[in-house]
Structure formats: structure tokens, C-alpha cells
Amino acid sequence: MSDIIAADQLRLFIERIERLEEEKRGISDDIKDVYNEAKSNGFDAKAMRAIVRLRKMEKNARDEAEAILETYKAALGMA
């Protein structure tokens, strides 16, 4: 591969990454707007974030994480 072709290919990759990063920022802003809207309607954004995080996990991983949390809470007298 010639140096010119490699440089052009690298530039294209960088430009694609930059466009995707900009899209990601836009999506991130949209997500923040949804959380703010939910909060203004009386929902707890922190709890909603926790639910979103849990729903991303597979059931067995979620069950394991919840069991560990319950064990720690019990050990600290929080159960």
C-alpha cells in the first residue's frame, strides 16, 4: 500500500470516528433530555439509570449482582 493511499485511508477513518463522536454527543444530549423530562414528571432519574443498567445485563449476571448486594447489605445490618 502506498503512503498516499495509507494516509488517505487513515484520514477517512479519523473523519468517520469524528462524525460518530459528534453523533454520540447528540444522542447523549437526547438521553439527558429524556431523564430531565422524566424528572420533571416526578420520576427519580437515579433510579431510572439503575433500571436501565440492570436491563442491559443478562438475567444470570443480574441475579448474581443482586445476590451479592443482598449479602453485603445483610452483613452490614441493612437488610
mmJSON file of the N, C-alpha and C atoms, coordinates in Angstrom:
{"data_MODEL":{"atom_site":{
"group_PDB":["ATOM","ATOM","ATOM","ATOM","ATOM","ATOM","ATOM","ATOM","ATOM","ATOM","ATOM","ATOM","ATOM","ATOM","ATOM","ATOM","ATOM","ATOM","ATOM","ATOM","ATOM","ATOM","ATOM","ATOM","ATOM","ATOM","ATOM","ATOM","ATOM","ATOM","ATOM","ATOM","ATOM","ATOM","ATOM","ATOM","ATOM","ATOM","ATOM","ATOM","ATOM","ATOM","ATOM","ATOM","ATOM","ATOM","ATOM","ATOM","ATOM","ATOM","ATOM","ATOM","ATOM","ATOM","ATOM","ATOM","ATOM","ATOM","ATOM","ATOM","ATOM","ATOM","ATOM","ATOM","ATOM","ATOM","ATOM","ATOM","ATOM","ATOM","ATOM","ATOM","ATOM","ATOM","ATOM","ATOM","ATOM","ATOM","ATOM","ATOM","ATOM","ATOM","ATOM","ATOM","ATOM","ATOM","ATOM","ATOM","ATOM","ATOM","ATOM","ATOM","ATOM","ATOM","ATOM","ATOM","ATOM","ATOM","ATOM","ATOM","ATOM","ATOM","ATOM","ATOM","ATOM","ATOM","ATOM","ATOM","ATOM","ATOM","ATOM","ATOM","ATOM","ATOM","ATOM","ATOM","ATOM","ATOM","ATOM","ATOM","ATOM","ATOM","ATOM","ATOM","ATOM","ATOM","ATOM","ATOM","ATOM","ATOM","ATOM","ATOM","ATOM","ATOM","ATOM","ATOM","ATOM","ATOM","ATOM","ATOM","ATOM","ATOM","ATOM","ATOM","ATOM","ATOM","ATOM","ATOM","ATOM","ATOM","ATOM","ATOM","ATOM","ATOM","ATOM","ATOM","ATOM","ATOM","ATOM","ATOM","ATOM","ATOM","ATOM","ATOM","ATOM","ATOM","ATOM","ATOM","ATOM","ATOM","ATOM","ATOM","ATOM","ATOM","ATOM","ATOM","ATOM","ATOM","ATOM","ATOM","ATOM","ATOM","ATOM","ATOM","ATOM","ATOM","ATOM","ATOM","ATOM","ATOM","ATOM","ATOM","ATOM","ATOM","ATOM","ATOM","ATOM","ATOM","ATOM","ATOM","ATOM","ATOM","ATOM","ATOM","ATOM","ATOM","ATOM","ATOM","ATOM","ATOM","ATOM","ATOM","ATOM","ATOM","ATOM","ATOM","ATOM","ATOM","ATOM","ATOM","ATOM","ATOM","ATOM","ATOM","ATOM","ATOM","ATOM","ATOM","ATOM","ATOM","ATOM","ATOM","ATOM","ATOM","ATOM","ATOM","ATOM"],
"id":[1,2,3,4,5,6,7,8,9,10,11,12,13,14,15,16,17,18,19,20,21,22,23,24,25,26,27,28,29,30,31,32,33,34,35,36,37,38,39,40,41,42,43,44,45,46,47,48,49,50,51,52,53,54,55,56,57,58,59,60,61,62,63,64,65,66,67,68,69,70,71,72,73,74,75,76,77,78,79,80,81,82,83,84,85,86,87,88,89,90,91,92,93,94,95,96,97,98,99,100,101,102,103,104,105,106,107,108,109,110,111,112,113,114,115,116,117,118,119,120,121,122,123,124,125,126,127,128,129,130,131,132,133,134,135,136,137,138,139,140,141,142,143,144,145,146,147,148,149,150,151,152,153,154,155,156,157,158,159,160,161,162,163,164,165,166,167,168,169,170,171,172,173,174,175,176,177,178,179,180,181,182,183,184,185,186,187,188,189,190,191,192,193,194,195,196,197,198,199,200,201,202,203,204,205,206,207,208,209,210,211,212,213,214,215,216,217,218,219,220,221,222,223,224,225,226,227,228,229,230,231,232,233,234,235,236,237],
"type_symbol":["N","C","C","N","C","C","N","C","C","N","C","C","N","C","C","N","C","C","N","C","C","N","C","C","N","C","C","N","C","C","N","C","C","N","C","C","N","C","C","N","C","C","N","C","C","N","C","C","N","C","C","N","C","C","N","C","C","N","C","C","N","C","C","N","C","C","N","C","C","N","C","C","N","C","C","N","C","C","N","C","C","N","C","C","N","C","C","N","C","C","N","C","C","N","C","C","N","C","C","N","C","C","N","C","C","N","C","C","N","C","C","N","C","C","N","C","C","N","C","C","N","C","C","N","C","C","N","C","C","N","C","C","N","C","C","N","C","C","N","C","C","N","C","C","N","C","C","N","C","C","N","C","C","N","C","C","N","C","C","N","C","C","N","C","C","N","C","C","N","C","C","N","C","C","N","C","C","N","C","C","N","C","C","N","C","C","N","C","C","N","C","C","N","C","C","N","C","C","N","C","C","N","C","C","N","C","C","N","C","C","N","C","C","N","C","C","N","C","C","N","C","C","N","C","C","N","C","C","N","C","C","N","C","C","N","C","C"],
"label_atom_id":["N","CA","C","N","CA","C","N","CA","C","N","CA","C","N","CA","C","N","CA","C","N","CA","C","N","CA","C","N","CA","C","N","CA","C","N","CA","C","N","CA","C","N","CA","C","N","CA","C","N","CA","C","N","CA","C","N","CA","C","N","CA","C","N","CA","C","N","CA","C","N","CA","C","N","CA","C","N","CA","C","N","CA","C","N","CA","C","N","CA","C","N","CA","C","N","CA","C","N","CA","C","N","CA","C","N","CA","C","N","CA","C","N","CA","C","N","CA","C","N","CA","C","N","CA","C","N","CA","C","N","CA","C","N","CA","C","N","CA","C","N","CA","C","N","CA","C","N","CA","C","N","CA","C","N","CA","C","N","CA","C","N","CA","C","N","CA","C","N","CA","C","N","CA","C","N","CA","C","N","CA","C","N","CA","C","N","CA","C","N","CA","C","N","CA","C","N","CA","C","N","CA","C","N","CA","C","N","CA","C","N","CA","C","N","CA","C","N","CA","C","N","CA","C","N","CA","C","N","CA","C","N","CA","C","N","CA","C","N","CA","C","N","CA","C","N","CA","C","N","CA","C","N","CA","C","N","CA","C","N","CA","C","N","CA","C","N","CA","C","N","CA","C","N","CA","C"],
"label_alt_id":[null,null,null,null,null,null,null,null,null,null,null,null,null,null,null,null,null,null,null,null,null,null,null,null,null,null,null,null,null,null,null,null,null,null,null,null,null,null,null,null,null,null,null,null,null,null,null,null,null,null,null,null,null,null,null,null,null,null,null,null,null,null,null,null,null,null,null,null,null,null,null,null,null,null,null,null,null,null,null,null,null,null,null,null,null,null,null,null,null,null,null,null,null,null,null,null,null,null,null,null,null,null,null,null,null,null,null,null,null,null,null,null,null,null,null,null,null,null,null,null,null,null,null,null,null,null,null,null,null,null,null,null,null,null,null,null,null,null,null,null,null,null,null,null,null,null,null,null,null,null,null,null,null,null,null,null,null,null,null,null,null,null,null,null,null,null,null,null,null,null,null,null,null,null,null,null,null,null,null,null,null,null,null,null,null,null,null,null,null,null,null,null,null,null,null,null,null,null,null,null,null,null,null,null,null,null,null,null,null,null,null,null,null,null,null,null,null,null,null,null,null,null,null,null,null,null,null,null,null,null,null,null,null,null,null,null,null],
"label_comp_id":["MET","MET","MET","SER","SER","SER","ASP","ASP","ASP","ILE","ILE","ILE","ILE","ILE","ILE","ALA","ALA","ALA","ALA","ALA","ALA","ASP","ASP","ASP","GLN","GLN","GLN","LEU","LEU","LEU","ARG","ARG","ARG","LEU","LEU","LEU","PHE","PHE","PHE","ILE","ILE","ILE","GLU","GLU","GLU","ARG","ARG","ARG","ILE","ILE","ILE","GLU","GLU","GLU","ARG","ARG","ARG","LEU","LEU","LEU","GLU","GLU","GLU","GLU","GLU","GLU","GLU","GLU","GLU","LYS","LYS","LYS","ARG","ARG","ARG","GLY","GLY","GLY","ILE","ILE","ILE","SER","SER","SER","ASP","ASP","ASP","ASP","ASP","ASP","ILE","ILE","ILE","LYS","LYS","LYS","ASP","ASP","ASP","VAL","VAL","VAL","TYR","TYR","TYR","ASN","ASN","ASN","GLU","GLU","GLU","ALA","ALA","ALA","LYS","LYS","LYS","SER","SER","SER","ASN","ASN","ASN","GLY","GLY","GLY","PHE","PHE","PHE","ASP","ASP","ASP","ALA","ALA","ALA","LYS","LYS","LYS","ALA","ALA","ALA","MET","MET","MET","ARG","ARG","ARG","ALA","ALA","ALA","ILE","ILE","ILE","VAL","VAL","VAL","ARG","ARG","ARG","LEU","LEU","LEU","ARG","ARG","ARG","LYS","LYS","LYS","MET","MET","MET","GLU","GLU","GLU","LYS","LYS","LYS","ASN","ASN","ASN","ALA","ALA","ALA","ARG","ARG","ARG","ASP","ASP","ASP","GLU","GLU","GLU","ALA","ALA","ALA","GLU","GLU","GLU","ALA","ALA","ALA","ILE","ILE","ILE","LEU","LEU","LEU","GLU","GLU","GLU","THR","THR","THR","TYR","TYR","TYR","LYS","LYS","LYS","ALA","ALA","ALA","ALA","ALA","ALA","LEU","LEU","LEU","GLY","GLY","GLY","MET","MET","MET","ALA","ALA","ALA"],
"label_asym_id":["A","A","A","A","A","A","A","A","A","A","A","A","A","A","A","A","A","A","A","A","A","A","A","A","A","A","A","A","A","A","A","A","A","A","A","A","A","A","A","A","A","A","A","A","A","A","A","A","A","A","A","A","A","A","A","A","A","A","A","A","A","A","A","A","A","A","A","A","A","A","A","A","A","A","A","A","A","A","A","A","A","A","A","A","A","A","A","A","A","A","A","A","A","A","A","A","A","A","A","A","A","A","A","A","A","A","A","A","A","A","A","A","A","A","A","A","A","A","A","A","A","A","A","A","A","A","A","A","A","A","A","A","A","A","A","A","A","A","A","A","A","A","A","A","A","A","A","A","A","A","A","A","A","A","A","A","A","A","A","A","A","A","A","A","A","A","A","A","A","A","A","A","A","A","A","A","A","A","A","A","A","A","A","A","A","A","A","A","A","A","A","A","A","A","A","A","A","A","A","A","A","A","A","A","A","A","A","A","A","A","A","A","A","A","A","A","A","A","A","A","A","A","A","A","A","A","A","A","A","A","A","A","A","A","A","A","A"],
"label_entity_id":["1","1","1","1","1","1","1","1","1","1","1","1","1","1","1","1","1","1","1","1","1","1","1","1","1","1","1","1","1","1","1","1","1","1","1","1","1","1","1","1","1","1","1","1","1","1","1","1","1","1","1","1","1","1","1","1","1","1","1","1","1","1","1","1","1","1","1","1","1","1","1","1","1","1","1","1","1","1","1","1","1","1","1","1","1","1","1","1","1","1","1","1","1","1","1","1","1","1","1","1","1","1","1","1","1","1","1","1","1","1","1","1","1","1","1","1","1","1","1","1","1","1","1","1","1","1","1","1","1","1","1","1","1","1","1","1","1","1","1","1","1","1","1","1","1","1","1","1","1","1","1","1","1","1","1","1","1","1","1","1","1","1","1","1","1","1","1","1","1","1","1","1","1","1","1","1","1","1","1","1","1","1","1","1","1","1","1","1","1","1","1","1","1","1","1","1","1","1","1","1","1","1","1","1","1","1","1","1","1","1","1","1","1","1","1","1","1","1","1","1","1","1","1","1","1","1","1","1","1","1","1","1","1","1","1","1","1"],
"label_seq_id":[1,1,1,2,2,2,3,3,3,4,4,4,5,5,5,6,6,6,7,7,7,8,8,8,9,9,9,10,10,10,11,11,11,12,12,12,13,13,13,14,14,14,15,15,15,16,16,16,17,17,17,18,18,18,19,19,19,20,20,20,21,21,21,22,22,22,23,23,23,24,24,24,25,25,25,26,26,26,27,27,27,28,28,28,29,29,29,30,30,30,31,31,31,32,32,32,33,33,33,34,34,34,35,35,35,36,36,36,37,37,37,38,38,38,39,39,39,40,40,40,41,41,41,42,42,42,43,43,43,44,44,44,45,45,45,46,46,46,47,47,47,48,48,48,49,49,49,50,50,50,51,51,51,52,52,52,53,53,53,54,54,54,55,55,55,56,56,56,57,57,57,58,58,58,59,59,59,60,60,60,61,61,61,62,62,62,63,63,63,64,64,64,65,65,65,66,66,66,67,67,67,68,68,68,69,69,69,70,70,70,71,71,71,72,72,72,73,73,73,74,74,74,75,75,75,76,76,76,77,77,77,78,78,78,79,79,79],
"pdbx_PDB_ins_code":[null,null,null,null,null,null,null,null,null,null,null,null,null,null,null,null,null,null,null,null,null,null,null,null,null,null,null,null,null,null,null,null,null,null,null,null,null,null,null,null,null,null,null,null,null,null,null,null,null,null,null,null,null,null,null,null,null,null,null,null,null,null,null,null,null,null,null,null,null,null,null,null,null,null,null,null,null,null,null,null,null,null,null,null,null,null,null,null,null,null,null,null,null,null,null,null,null,null,null,null,null,null,null,null,null,null,null,null,null,null,null,null,null,null,null,null,null,null,null,null,null,null,null,null,null,null,null,null,null,null,null,null,null,null,null,null,null,null,null,null,null,null,null,null,null,null,null,null,null,null,null,null,null,null,null,null,null,null,null,null,null,null,null,null,null,null,null,null,null,null,null,null,null,null,null,null,null,null,null,null,null,null,null,null,null,null,null,null,null,null,null,null,null,null,null,null,null,null,null,null,null,null,null,null,null,null,null,null,null,null,null,null,null,null,null,null,null,null,null,null,null,null,null,null,null,null,null,null,null,null,null,null,null,null,null,null,null],
"Cartn_x":[0.862,0.0,0.904,0.625,1.475,1.186,2.134,1.991,0.808,0.548,-0.569,-1.895,-2.008,-3.244,-3.444,-2.371,-2.466,-2.868,-2.312,-2.656,-4.114,-4.576,-5.976,-6.907,-6.533,-7.358,-7.404,-6.262,-6.216,-7.091,-7.014,-7.826,-9.312,-9.709,-11.111,-11.567,-10.702,-11.048,-11.229,-10.303,-10.375,-11.643,-11.975,-13.18,-14.442,-14.458,-15.615,-15.763,-14.641,-14.666,-15.167,-14.704,-15.143,-16.649,-17.162,-18.612,-19.387,-18.904,-19.577,-19.526,-18.398,-18.289,-19.3,-19.476,-20.454,-21.873,-22.169,-23.483,-23.688,-22.628,-22.706,-23.019,-22.384,-22.679,-24.136,-24.648,-26.05,-26.988,-26.694,-27.521,-27.44,-26.247,-26.077,-26.922,-26.935,-27.77,-29.247,-29.654,-31.054,-31.434,-30.526,-30.786,-30.931,-30.057,-30.162,-31.507,-31.951,-33.244,-34.387,-34.317,-35.366,-35.359,-34.171,-34.095,-34.639,-34.311,-34.827,-36.347,-36.86,-38.312,-38.979,-38.388,-38.937,-38.888,-37.775,-37.638,-38.694,-38.958,-39.964,-41.376,-41.532,-42.813,-42.855,-41.878,-41.899,-41.135,-40.445,-39.688,-38.279,-37.685,-36.333,-35.34,-34.555,-33.622,-32.548,-32.088,-31.055,-31.579,-32.803,-33.406,-33.612,-34.018,-34.219,-32.901,-31.813,-30.492,-30.115,-30.413,-30.118,-30.908,-32.179,-33.013,-32.482,-32.099,-31.546,-30.287,-29.431,-28.201,-28.521,-29.504,-29.885,-30.477,-31.271,-31.904,-30.9,-29.733,-28.683,-28.003,-28.071,-27.383,-28.198,-27.495,-28.186,-28.753,-29.816,-30.527,-29.623,-28.791,-27.941,-26.919,-26.388,-25.457,-26.184,-27.405,-28.214,-28.554,-28.96,-29.28,-28.061,-26.899,-25.671,-25.337,-25.443,-25.147,-26.116,-27.389,-28.388,-28.145,-27.734,-27.442,-26.25,-25.222,-24.048,-24.439,-25.229,-25.684,-26.475,-27.379,-28.17,-27.265,-26.253,-25.308,-24.561,-24.092,-23.366,-24.298,-25.506,-26.454,-26.735,-26.907,-27.16,-25.956,-24.749,-23.538,-23.401,-23.953,-23.868,-25.121,-26.027,-27.233,-28.224,-28.205,-29.082,-30.266,-30.326,-31.373,-32.706],
"Cartn_y":[-1.171,0.0,1.229,2.128,3.314,4.245,5.105,6.047,6.982,7.386,8.3,7.598,6.349,5.596,5.361,5.008,4.771,6.046,7.166,8.439,8.8,8.578,8.852,7.944,6.682,5.739,6.131,6.516,6.954,8.189,9.151,10.363,10.017,9.086,8.667,8.009,7.165,6.55,7.612,8.547,9.621,10.439,10.78,11.569,10.797,9.485,8.673,8.666,8.494,8.491,9.831,10.919,12.25,12.427,11.967,12.062,11.236,10.03,9.172,9.769,10.369,11.029,12.171,12.92,14.015,13.455,12.37,11.732,11.234,10.67,10.16,11.301,12.464,13.617,14.034,14.016,14.363,13.394,12.114,11.097,11.239,11.497,11.695,12.864,13.941,15.099,14.731,13.931,13.49,12.648,11.768,10.922,11.794,12.779,13.694,14.415,14.815,15.493,14.582,13.301,12.357,12.203,12.061,11.959,13.225,14.392,15.646,15.723,15.275,15.271,14.335,13.154,12.202,12.788,13.446,14.066,15.144,15.924,16.984,16.403,15.125,14.445,13.613,13.827,13.183,11.881,11.46,10.212,10.483,9.482,9.593,9.135,10.08,9.782,8.783,8.887,7.962,6.525,6.343,5.005,4.519,5.418,5.038,4.596,5.306,4.918,3.522,3.241,1.917,0.838,1.11,0.142,-0.084,0.986,0.854,-0.005,0.242,-0.533,-2.013,-2.287,-3.67,-4.365,-3.634,-4.245,-4.595,-3.95,-4.265,-5.596,-5.99,-7.199,-8.439,-9.546,-10.818,-11.234,-12.03,-12.375,-13.013,-13.95,-14.617,-13.648,-12.732,-11.729,-10.768,-10.4,-9.511,-10.199,-11.474,-12.234,-12.337,-12.581,-12.692,-11.362,-10.265,-8.942,-8.608,-8.931,-8.66,-9.534,-10.783,-11.669,-11.15,-10.702,-10.147,-8.895,-8.035,-6.821,-7.164,-8.132,-8.545,-9.118,-9.893,-10.459,-9.344,-8.358,-7.232,-6.424,-6.18,-5.434,-6.176,-7.486,-8.29,-8.247,-8.319,-8.276,-6.944,-5.894,-4.561,-4.203,-5.165,-4.94,-4.024,-4.016,-3.138,-3.883,-5.184,-5.976,-5.835],
"Cartn_z":[0.0,0.0,0.0,-0.893,-0.966,0.202,0.467,1.586,1.394,0.141,-0.128,0.157,-0.302,-0.075,1.419,2.143,3.584,4.313,3.92,4.559,4.288,3.056,2.722,3.524,3.625,4.375,5.852,6.408,7.803,8.01,7.093,7.186,7.171,6.311,6.238,7.536,8.112,9.393,10.47,10.538,11.538,11.347,10.117,9.845,10.235,9.983,10.392,11.903,12.594,14.051,14.573,13.984,14.405,14.209,13.083,12.841,13.857,14.135,15.105,16.509,16.867,18.176,18.282,17.217,17.215,17.364,16.658,16.795,18.225,18.805,20.167,21.141,20.948,21.797,21.661,20.435,20.21,20.89,20.788,21.424,22.939,23.458,24.896,25.384,24.615,24.97,24.948,23.964,23.884,25.1,25.523,26.686,27.932,28.095,29.237,29.225,28.042,27.927,28.4,28.043,28.453,29.974,30.568,32.03,32.692,32.143,32.702,32.581,31.456,31.269,32.276,32.455,33.418,34.831,35.154,36.472,36.682,35.647,35.771,35.914,35.563,35.733,37.011,37.901,39.207,39.324,38.282,38.347,38.86,39.496,40.032,38.962,38.455,37.362,37.789,39.034,39.519,39.506,39.975,39.961,38.529,37.655,36.25,35.62,35.936,35.404,35.896,37.165,37.719,36.988,36.713,35.992,34.577,33.904,32.541,32.589,33.586,33.731,33.971,34.839,35.127,33.901,33.133,31.954,30.862,30.887,29.911,30.233,31.516,31.96,31.616,31.411,31.233,32.587,32.555,33.785,34.824,34.432,35.43,36.03,35.244,35.771,36.701,36.343,37.177,38.502,38.43,39.642,40.559,39.972,40.759,41.436,40.691,41.252,42.383,42.201,43.236,44.467,44.281,45.41,46.204,45.515,46.199,46.982,46.373,47.045,48.304,48.202,49.365,50.458,50.084,51.048,51.772,51.025,51.632,52.54,52.097,52.928,54.225,54.142,55.338,56.29,55.727,56.545,57.271,56.698,57.301,58.092,58.259,59.014,58.316,57.005,56.226,55.631,55.808,55.177,55.848],
"occupancy":[1.0,1.0,1.0,1.0,1.0,1.0,1.0,1.0,1.0,1.0,1.0,1.0,1.0,1.0,1.0,1.0,1.0,1.0,1.0,1.0,1.0,1.0,1.0,1.0,1.0,1.0,1.0,1.0,1.0,1.0,1.0,1.0,1.0,1.0,1.0,1.0,1.0,1.0,1.0,1.0,1.0,1.0,1.0,1.0,1.0,1.0,1.0,1.0,1.0,1.0,1.0,1.0,1.0,1.0,1.0,1.0,1.0,1.0,1.0,1.0,1.0,1.0,1.0,1.0,1.0,1.0,1.0,1.0,1.0,1.0,1.0,1.0,1.0,1.0,1.0,1.0,1.0,1.0,1.0,1.0,1.0,1.0,1.0,1.0,1.0,1.0,1.0,1.0,1.0,1.0,1.0,1.0,1.0,1.0,1.0,1.0,1.0,1.0,1.0,1.0,1.0,1.0,1.0,1.0,1.0,1.0,1.0,1.0,1.0,1.0,1.0,1.0,1.0,1.0,1.0,1.0,1.0,1.0,1.0,1.0,1.0,1.0,1.0,1.0,1.0,1.0,1.0,1.0,1.0,1.0,1.0,1.0,1.0,1.0,1.0,1.0,1.0,1.0,1.0,1.0,1.0,1.0,1.0,1.0,1.0,1.0,1.0,1.0,1.0,1.0,1.0,1.0,1.0,1.0,1.0,1.0,1.0,1.0,1.0,1.0,1.0,1.0,1.0,1.0,1.0,1.0,1.0,1.0,1.0,1.0,1.0,1.0,1.0,1.0,1.0,1.0,1.0,1.0,1.0,1.0,1.0,1.0,1.0,1.0,1.0,1.0,1.0,1.0,1.0,1.0,1.0,1.0,1.0,1.0,1.0,1.0,1.0,1.0,1.0,1.0,1.0,1.0,1.0,1.0,1.0,1.0,1.0,1.0,1.0,1.0,1.0,1.0,1.0,1.0,1.0,1.0,1.0,1.0,1.0,1.0,1.0,1.0,1.0,1.0,1.0,1.0,1.0,1.0,1.0,1.0,1.0,1.0,1.0,1.0,1.0,1.0,1.0],
"B_iso_or_equiv":[0.0,0.0,0.0,0.0,0.0,0.0,0.0,0.0,0.0,0.0,0.0,0.0,0.0,0.0,0.0,0.0,0.0,0.0,0.0,0.0,0.0,0.0,0.0,0.0,0.0,0.0,0.0,0.0,0.0,0.0,0.0,0.0,0.0,0.0,0.0,0.0,0.0,0.0,0.0,0.0,0.0,0.0,0.0,0.0,0.0,0.0,0.0,0.0,0.0,0.0,0.0,0.0,0.0,0.0,0.0,0.0,0.0,0.0,0.0,0.0,0.0,0.0,0.0,0.0,0.0,0.0,0.0,0.0,0.0,0.0,0.0,0.0,0.0,0.0,0.0,0.0,0.0,0.0,0.0,0.0,0.0,0.0,0.0,0.0,0.0,0.0,0.0,0.0,0.0,0.0,0.0,0.0,0.0,0.0,0.0,0.0,0.0,0.0,0.0,0.0,0.0,0.0,0.0,0.0,0.0,0.0,0.0,0.0,0.0,0.0,0.0,0.0,0.0,0.0,0.0,0.0,0.0,0.0,0.0,0.0,0.0,0.0,0.0,0.0,0.0,0.0,0.0,0.0,0.0,0.0,0.0,0.0,0.0,0.0,0.0,0.0,0.0,0.0,0.0,0.0,0.0,0.0,0.0,0.0,0.0,0.0,0.0,0.0,0.0,0.0,0.0,0.0,0.0,0.0,0.0,0.0,0.0,0.0,0.0,0.0,0.0,0.0,0.0,0.0,0.0,0.0,0.0,0.0,0.0,0.0,0.0,0.0,0.0,0.0,0.0,0.0,0.0,0.0,0.0,0.0,0.0,0.0,0.0,0.0,0.0,0.0,0.0,0.0,0.0,0.0,0.0,0.0,0.0,0.0,0.0,0.0,0.0,0.0,0.0,0.0,0.0,0.0,0.0,0.0,0.0,0.0,0.0,0.0,0.0,0.0,0.0,0.0,0.0,0.0,0.0,0.0,0.0,0.0,0.0,0.0,0.0,0.0,0.0,0.0,0.0,0.0,0.0,0.0,0.0,0.0,0.0,0.0,0.0,0.0,0.0,0.0,0.0],
"pdbx_formal_charge":[null,null,null,null,null,null,null,null,null,null,null,null,null,null,null,null,null,null,null,null,null,null,null,null,null,null,null,null,null,null,null,null,null,null,null,null,null,null,null,null,null,null,null,null,null,null,null,null,null,null,null,null,null,null,null,null,null,null,null,null,null,null,null,null,null,null,null,null,null,null,null,null,null,null,null,null,null,null,null,null,null,null,null,null,null,null,null,null,null,null,null,null,null,null,null,null,null,null,null,null,null,null,null,null,null,null,null,null,null,null,null,null,null,null,null,null,null,null,null,null,null,null,null,null,null,null,null,null,null,null,null,null,null,null,null,null,null,null,null,null,null,null,null,null,null,null,null,null,null,null,null,null,null,null,null,null,null,null,null,null,null,null,null,null,null,null,null,null,null,null,null,null,null,null,null,null,null,null,null,null,null,null,null,null,null,null,null,null,null,null,null,null,null,null,null,null,null,null,null,null,null,null,null,null,null,null,null,null,null,null,null,null,null,null,null,null,null,null,null,null,null,null,null,null,null,null,null,null,null,null,null,null,null,null,null,null,null],
"auth_seq_id":[1,1,1,2,2,2,3,3,3,4,4,4,5,5,5,6,6,6,7,7,7,8,8,8,9,9,9,10,10,10,11,11,11,12,12,12,13,13,13,14,14,14,15,15,15,16,16,16,17,17,17,18,18,18,19,19,19,20,20,20,21,21,21,22,22,22,23,23,23,24,24,24,25,25,25,26,26,26,27,27,27,28,28,28,29,29,29,30,30,30,31,31,31,32,32,32,33,33,33,34,34,34,35,35,35,36,36,36,37,37,37,38,38,38,39,39,39,40,40,40,41,41,41,42,42,42,43,43,43,44,44,44,45,45,45,46,46,46,47,47,47,48,48,48,49,49,49,50,50,50,51,51,51,52,52,52,53,53,53,54,54,54,55,55,55,56,56,56,57,57,57,58,58,58,59,59,59,60,60,60,61,61,61,62,62,62,63,63,63,64,64,64,65,65,65,66,66,66,67,67,67,68,68,68,69,69,69,70,70,70,71,71,71,72,72,72,73,73,73,74,74,74,75,75,75,76,76,76,77,77,77,78,78,78,79,79,79],
"auth_comp_id":["MET","MET","MET","SER","SER","SER","ASP","ASP","ASP","ILE","ILE","ILE","ILE","ILE","ILE","ALA","ALA","ALA","ALA","ALA","ALA","ASP","ASP","ASP","GLN","GLN","GLN","LEU","LEU","LEU","ARG","ARG","ARG","LEU","LEU","LEU","PHE","PHE","PHE","ILE","ILE","ILE","GLU","GLU","GLU","ARG","ARG","ARG","ILE","ILE","ILE","GLU","GLU","GLU","ARG","ARG","ARG","LEU","LEU","LEU","GLU","GLU","GLU","GLU","GLU","GLU","GLU","GLU","GLU","LYS","LYS","LYS","ARG","ARG","ARG","GLY","GLY","GLY","ILE","ILE","ILE","SER","SER","SER","ASP","ASP","ASP","ASP","ASP","ASP","ILE","ILE","ILE","LYS","LYS","LYS","ASP","ASP","ASP","VAL","VAL","VAL","TYR","TYR","TYR","ASN","ASN","ASN","GLU","GLU","GLU","ALA","ALA","ALA","LYS","LYS","LYS","SER","SER","SER","ASN","ASN","ASN","GLY","GLY","GLY","PHE","PHE","PHE","ASP","ASP","ASP","ALA","ALA","ALA","LYS","LYS","LYS","ALA","ALA","ALA","MET","MET","MET","ARG","ARG","ARG","ALA","ALA","ALA","ILE","ILE","ILE","VAL","VAL","VAL","ARG","ARG","ARG","LEU","LEU","LEU","ARG","ARG","ARG","LYS","LYS","LYS","MET","MET","MET","GLU","GLU","GLU","LYS","LYS","LYS","ASN","ASN","ASN","ALA","ALA","ALA","ARG","ARG","ARG","ASP","ASP","ASP","GLU","GLU","GLU","ALA","ALA","ALA","GLU","GLU","GLU","ALA","ALA","ALA","ILE","ILE","ILE","LEU","LEU","LEU","GLU","GLU","GLU","THR","THR","THR","TYR","TYR","TYR","LYS","LYS","LYS","ALA","ALA","ALA","ALA","ALA","ALA","LEU","LEU","LEU","GLY","GLY","GLY","MET","MET","MET","ALA","ALA","ALA"],
"auth_asym_id":["A","A","A","A","A","A","A","A","A","A","A","A","A","A","A","A","A","A","A","A","A","A","A","A","A","A","A","A","A","A","A","A","A","A","A","A","A","A","A","A","A","A","A","A","A","A","A","A","A","A","A","A","A","A","A","A","A","A","A","A","A","A","A","A","A","A","A","A","A","A","A","A","A","A","A","A","A","A","A","A","A","A","A","A","A","A","A","A","A","A","A","A","A","A","A","A","A","A","A","A","A","A","A","A","A","A","A","A","A","A","A","A","A","A","A","A","A","A","A","A","A","A","A","A","A","A","A","A","A","A","A","A","A","A","A","A","A","A","A","A","A","A","A","A","A","A","A","A","A","A","A","A","A","A","A","A","A","A","A","A","A","A","A","A","A","A","A","A","A","A","A","A","A","A","A","A","A","A","A","A","A","A","A","A","A","A","A","A","A","A","A","A","A","A","A","A","A","A","A","A","A","A","A","A","A","A","A","A","A","A","A","A","A","A","A","A","A","A","A","A","A","A","A","A","A","A","A","A","A","A","A","A","A","A","A","A","A"],
"auth_atom_id":["N","CA","C","N","CA","C","N","CA","C","N","CA","C","N","CA","C","N","CA","C","N","CA","C","N","CA","C","N","CA","C","N","CA","C","N","CA","C","N","CA","C","N","CA","C","N","CA","C","N","CA","C","N","CA","C","N","CA","C","N","CA","C","N","CA","C","N","CA","C","N","CA","C","N","CA","C","N","CA","C","N","CA","C","N","CA","C","N","CA","C","N","CA","C","N","CA","C","N","CA","C","N","CA","C","N","CA","C","N","CA","C","N","CA","C","N","CA","C","N","CA","C","N","CA","C","N","CA","C","N","CA","C","N","CA","C","N","CA","C","N","CA","C","N","CA","C","N","CA","C","N","CA","C","N","CA","C","N","CA","C","N","CA","C","N","CA","C","N","CA","C","N","CA","C","N","CA","C","N","CA","C","N","CA","C","N","CA","C","N","CA","C","N","CA","C","N","CA","C","N","CA","C","N","CA","C","N","CA","C","N","CA","C","N","CA","C","N","CA","C","N","CA","C","N","CA","C","N","CA","C","N","CA","C","N","CA","C","N","CA","C","N","CA","C","N","CA","C","N","CA","C","N","CA","C","N","CA","C","N","CA","C","N","CA","C","N","CA","C","N","CA","C","N","CA","C"],
"pdbx_PDB_model_num":[1,1,1,1,1,1,1,1,1,1,1,1,1,1,1,1,1,1,1,1,1,1,1,1,1,1,1,1,1,1,1,1,1,1,1,1,1,1,1,1,1,1,1,1,1,1,1,1,1,1,1,1,1,1,1,1,1,1,1,1,1,1,1,1,1,1,1,1,1,1,1,1,1,1,1,1,1,1,1,1,1,1,1,1,1,1,1,1,1,1,1,1,1,1,1,1,1,1,1,1,1,1,1,1,1,1,1,1,1,1,1,1,1,1,1,1,1,1,1,1,1,1,1,1,1,1,1,1,1,1,1,1,1,1,1,1,1,1,1,1,1,1,1,1,1,1,1,1,1,1,1,1,1,1,1,1,1,1,1,1,1,1,1,1,1,1,1,1,1,1,1,1,1,1,1,1,1,1,1,1,1,1,1,1,1,1,1,1,1,1,1,1,1,1,1,1,1,1,1,1,1,1,1,1,1,1,1,1,1,1,1,1,1,1,1,1,1,1,1,1,1,1,1,1,1,1,1,1,1,1,1,1,1,1,1,1,1]
}}}
